[in-house]
Amino acid sequence: MIDYMVEGEPPFAGSRPFDEAAIREIAARAFDRTTNLASGITNHAGVDTGDRWRERLGEVSAPTLVVHGTEDPMFPHGNAVALAKEIPGARLLALERVGHEAPPRDLWDVVVPAILRARRRRPGMPPGT
């Protein structure tokens, strides 16, 4: 199963070098902690099959950080820009040369602090605070 998960990553990756060892470690951790492997493997099949939600983005009051790769082949970067504009106070963190994948380790020093800042923000605070 882990081999299957790793082999499925390259088509979604950006132009950064593909770190198979890191992806294998992430896949192994995901496999070990999952309670429903089928849902984790098939989650993309359910994209855009549920209730309409776009019209309700303006109702989001939770601090929101949109983390998105600029080379995402599944959801183009423009989708992330639009999402961040629709959610009040949302902040966009664009990851250059990253696709539809977990942030590469060399970007964790950017991604992790941004997530922690977003968690500390309160509704109504301007982005970047």
Backbone bond lengths (Angstrom), bond angles and torsions (degrees), N, CA, C in turn:
res aa  C-N    CA-C-N  psi(-1)  N-CA   C-N-CA  omega(-1)  CA-C   N-CA-C  phi
1 M - - - 1.452 - - 1.528 110.64 -
2 I 1.316 117.00 -40.90 1.465 119.64 -179.76 1.530 109.98 -64.32
3 D 1.331 117.15 -41.15 1.472 119.80 176.40 1.527 110.56 -58.30
4 Y 1.313 116.75 -43.19 1.466 121.84 178.55 1.529 110.45 -59.45
5 M 1.327 116.29 -44.28 1.462 120.45 -179.27 1.529 110.81 -64.13
6 V 1.325 117.01 -42.98 1.466 121.20 -179.20 1.528 110.59 -67.54
7 E 1.320 117.43 -43.33 1.466 121.37 -178.93 1.525 112.45 -64.88
8 G 1.319 117.34 -23.18 1.454 120.83 179.95 1.515 114.60 -83.70
9 E 1.315 117.93 -6.52 1.465 121.36 -176.05 1.528 116.03 -79.48
10 P 1.330 120.63 -43.95 1.473 119.65 -173.23 1.526 116.15 -51.96
11 P 1.329 121.09 -39.30 1.468 118.38 -179.65 1.534 113.76 -62.84
12 F 1.312 117.07 -19.61 1.460 120.71 -178.14 1.525 112.35 -100.78
13 A 1.316 117.20 -6.59 1.461 121.50 -176.49 1.524 110.92 -76.13
14 G 1.327 114.78 157.45 1.456 120.89 174.37 1.523 109.81 -84.28
15 S 1.320 116.41 -161.55 1.465 121.13 -175.15 1.523 113.62 -86.00
16 R 1.319 117.80 -0.93 1.463 120.48 175.82 1.534 108.33 -67.83
17 P 1.325 117.46 156.08 1.469 118.79 177.63 1.533 110.89 -58.12
18 F 1.317 116.19 138.10 1.462 121.96 -179.30 1.524 108.70 -81.79
19 D 1.313 116.99 118.44 1.467 123.21 -178.47 1.527 108.66 -96.75
20 E 1.326 115.84 87.86 1.463 119.92 -175.22 1.522 112.15 -60.90
21 A 1.325 118.10 -38.73 1.467 120.42 -179.24 1.529 110.86 -62.53
22 A 1.323 116.70 -42.60 1.469 120.20 179.54 1.524 110.62 -66.74
23 I 1.325 117.05 -42.70 1.467 120.84 179.21 1.526 110.15 -64.54
24 R 1.314 117.21 -39.05 1.464 121.09 178.22 1.533 110.43 -62.84
25 E 1.324 116.90 -41.04 1.470 120.52 178.47 1.530 110.64 -64.16
26 I 1.319 116.98 -44.20 1.467 120.85 178.33 1.527 110.14 -63.11
27 A 1.327 117.17 -43.12 1.468 121.06 179.39 1.526 110.70 -62.24
28 A 1.319 116.96 -41.73 1.469 120.53 179.46 1.522 110.68 -63.89
29 R 1.326 116.74 -41.99 1.473 119.88 178.07 1.523 110.86 -64.57
30 A 1.317 116.57 -43.29 1.469 120.05 179.17 1.523 110.19 -62.42
31 F 1.315 116.65 -42.82 1.463 121.28 179.38 1.532 110.41 -62.25
32 D 1.323 116.66 -44.00 1.468 121.12 -177.76 1.524 112.94 -65.88
33 R 1.324 117.50 -33.28 1.467 119.19 -173.70 1.529 114.26 -97.81
34 T 1.318 117.43 -9.92 1.461 118.96 -175.28 1.525 112.16 -72.36
35 T 1.315 114.38 145.32 1.463 120.07 174.40 1.525 110.47 -103.96
36 N 1.344 116.04 -12.56 1.457 120.13 -179.95 1.525 108.35 -146.22
37 L 1.307 115.81 85.37 1.459 121.19 -175.92 1.524 112.33 -59.48
38 A 1.314 117.40 -37.38 1.471 120.57 -178.84 1.522 111.46 -59.59
39 S 1.327 117.53 -41.53 1.468 119.03 -178.90 1.520 111.27 -67.56
40 G 1.310 117.61 -34.55 1.452 120.58 178.32 1.515 113.19 -69.89
41 I 1.306 116.53 -32.10 1.463 121.21 -178.77 1.527 111.47 -82.27
42 T 1.313 117.48 -30.74 1.469 120.78 -173.91 1.527 113.68 -107.08
43 N 1.330 118.51 10.50 1.465 119.69 -173.77 1.527 113.86 -60.47
44 H 1.320 118.06 -29.69 1.463 119.15 -179.49 1.524 112.22 -70.14
45 A 1.320 116.79 -23.20 1.468 119.62 179.58 1.525 111.47 -66.05
46 G 1.319 117.32 -23.17 1.458 120.99 -178.15 1.516 114.41 -93.76
47 V 1.321 117.56 4.01 1.458 120.52 -178.89 1.522 109.78 -61.28
48 D 1.304 114.96 128.68 1.468 122.94 175.85 1.526 113.33 62.31
49 T 1.320 117.43 30.76 1.461 119.80 176.67 1.521 111.76 -111.41
50 G 1.323 116.81 -2.44 1.462 120.17 -177.34 1.514 112.19 -97.55
51 D 1.314 114.73 -160.59 1.459 120.97 178.74 1.525 110.59 -62.40
52 R 1.303 116.37 152.98 1.462 121.96 176.23 1.519 108.70 -65.58
53 W 1.299 117.21 139.06 1.456 120.83 -177.45 1.525 112.94 -135.30
54 R 1.325 117.28 -20.45 1.465 119.37 -174.63 1.527 112.27 -57.54
55 E 1.322 116.22 -39.99 1.459 120.12 -178.38 1.525 111.68 -65.09
56 R 1.315 118.01 -16.03 1.464 121.87 -176.05 1.532 113.01 -101.57
57 L 1.320 118.58 2.62 1.463 120.46 -177.97 1.524 112.20 -59.56
58 G 1.314 117.55 -32.80 1.462 121.03 178.58 1.517 113.46 -65.15
59 E 1.324 117.27 -14.09 1.464 121.96 178.77 1.529 112.80 -86.20
60 V 1.321 117.33 -10.71 1.465 119.98 -178.32 1.520 108.79 -65.60
61 S 1.324 116.13 126.02 1.463 120.09 179.77 1.526 112.20 -114.53
62 A 1.313 117.48 -6.28 1.466 120.95 178.95 1.524 109.75 -76.16
63 P 1.324 117.14 145.26 1.462 119.30 173.93 1.527 108.99 -56.22
64 T 1.323 116.67 130.63 1.462 120.37 -172.49 1.522 111.30 -127.96
65 L 1.320 114.81 129.17 1.454 122.40 172.95 1.520 106.88 -119.29
66 V 1.316 116.79 119.90 1.460 121.95 176.88 1.527 106.63 -95.60
67 V 1.324 117.10 112.21 1.466 122.72 178.91 1.520 106.50 -104.55
68 H 1.344 115.93 121.47 1.464 118.17 -171.81 1.519 110.97 -149.30
69 G 1.321 115.98 138.18 1.456 121.17 175.81 1.515 111.59 -77.59
70 T 1.319 116.21 140.43 1.469 120.53 -179.35 1.525 112.27 -72.78
71 E 1.340 117.18 -14.02 1.464 120.94 -179.52 1.531 111.54 -117.42
72 D 1.304 116.92 32.48 1.464 121.38 -179.74 1.525 109.19 -69.45
73 P 1.353 118.48 115.70 1.458 120.15 -179.15 1.529 113.40 -79.28
74 M 1.315 117.02 -14.86 1.464 120.12 -178.25 1.531 111.03 -88.92
75 F 1.319 116.16 -46.42 1.460 122.27 177.97 1.523 107.30 -126.14
76 P 1.326 118.53 102.05 1.458 120.91 -178.37 1.529 112.00 -53.42
77 H 1.324 114.40 152.38 1.465 120.90 -175.97 1.528 112.28 -55.28
78 G 1.308 117.44 -32.03 1.467 120.15 177.90 1.520 112.41 -57.87
79 N 1.319 117.29 -30.06 1.468 120.50 176.65 1.525 110.37 -63.19
80 A 1.330 116.67 -40.99 1.461 120.62 179.90 1.524 110.86 -67.02
81 V 1.322 116.32 -39.93 1.467 120.54 177.75 1.525 109.47 -60.91
82 A 1.323 116.50 -46.61 1.469 120.80 179.51 1.522 111.17 -63.69
83 L 1.320 117.39 -41.94 1.461 121.30 179.27 1.522 110.97 -60.34
84 A 1.321 116.93 -46.47 1.464 120.74 -179.91 1.529 111.63 -64.19
85 K 1.326 117.42 -33.33 1.470 120.27 178.46 1.521 112.09 -71.40
86 E 1.330 116.59 -32.66 1.468 121.12 -176.37 1.526 113.31 -78.11
87 I 1.322 117.86 -26.35 1.466 121.37 -177.82 1.520 108.34 -93.36
88 P 1.322 117.83 120.57 1.463 120.82 -178.13 1.534 111.97 -56.12
89 G 1.332 115.65 126.49 1.456 120.93 176.12 1.514 115.16 74.51
90 A 1.321 118.13 5.35 1.467 120.21 -178.50 1.521 110.46 -67.87
91 R 1.303 115.10 151.01 1.457 122.39 176.65 1.521 107.97 -118.59
92 L 1.323 117.01 141.38 1.463 122.84 178.90 1.521 109.31 -106.95
93 L 1.319 115.97 127.28 1.458 122.08 172.54 1.525 106.57 -112.48
94 A 1.326 116.10 104.47 1.465 121.77 -179.33 1.524 109.04 -89.16
95 L 1.320 116.24 126.25 1.458 121.77 179.52 1.523 108.60 -101.47
96 E 1.323 115.93 108.94 1.462 122.07 -176.12 1.526 111.45 -64.04
97 R 1.334 115.14 136.54 1.466 123.90 176.48 1.529 113.08 62.74
98 V 1.316 117.32 19.97 1.463 122.30 178.08 1.519 107.73 -106.29
99 G 1.327 116.19 140.34 1.454 121.44 179.59 1.514 111.72 -98.61
100 H 1.326 116.08 -143.42 1.471 123.08 178.88 1.526 106.11 -92.04
101 E 1.309 115.91 79.37 1.461 122.25 -170.81 1.523 109.94 -156.13
102 A 1.316 115.32 166.49 1.461 119.45 173.78 1.524 108.06 -64.65
103 P 1.324 117.62 144.17 1.464 118.96 179.06 1.530 111.05 -57.27
104 P 1.332 117.68 129.76 1.462 120.35 177.50 1.530 111.01 -58.25
105 R 1.310 115.54 149.74 1.471 120.86 -175.99 1.519 113.43 -55.22
106 D 1.325 118.02 -35.29 1.460 118.59 -178.01 1.528 112.24 -70.56
107 L 1.328 117.76 -5.04 1.465 121.29 175.02 1.526 112.38 -105.64
108 W 1.319 117.19 -1.60 1.462 119.70 -179.12 1.526 111.53 -59.86
109 D 1.344 117.91 -31.59 1.466 119.59 179.93 1.526 111.64 -68.94
110 V 1.305 118.30 -13.57 1.466 123.29 174.08 1.529 110.18 -98.39
111 V 1.316 116.34 -45.45 1.466 121.52 -174.15 1.529 112.18 -70.05
112 V 1.318 117.39 -48.18 1.474 119.90 -175.54 1.528 111.85 -61.43
113 P 1.339 120.38 -49.53 1.468 118.68 177.55 1.535 112.86 -60.72
114 A 1.334 117.26 -35.43 1.469 119.80 178.56 1.524 110.61 -64.30
115 I 1.324 117.03 -40.79 1.468 120.47 177.57 1.524 110.19 -64.84
116 L 1.317 117.01 -43.27 1.469 119.99 179.73 1.527 111.20 -63.77
117 R 1.338 117.15 -40.45 1.478 119.84 176.65 1.524 110.45 -62.72
118 A 1.323 116.62 -42.27 1.470 120.24 -179.60 1.523 110.61 -63.01
119 R 1.306 117.56 -37.77 1.473 120.79 179.66 1.527 111.40 -65.82
120 R 1.333 116.80 -30.37 1.470 120.18 -178.45 1.522 112.66 -82.01
121 R 1.329 116.47 -18.62 1.462 119.39 -178.35 1.516 110.65 -68.11
122 R 1.289 115.15 150.93 1.460 121.65 177.64 1.520 108.52 -113.55
123 P 1.327 117.37 152.76 1.466 119.63 176.98 1.528 110.77 -52.93
124 G 1.324 115.33 137.63 1.455 120.57 178.40 1.516 113.69 93.24
125 M 1.334 117.70 -13.89 1.461 120.10 177.79 1.525 108.32 -76.10
126 P 1.328 117.60 142.77 1.464 118.88 178.75 1.527 111.19 -68.58
127 P 1.346 117.21 150.89 1.461 120.04 177.48 1.524 110.82 -57.25
128 G 1.312 116.60 148.99 1.455 121.43 178.16 1.510 113.89 89.05
129 T 1.343 117.32 -3.79 1.467 118.86 179.02 1.502 110.47 -100.96
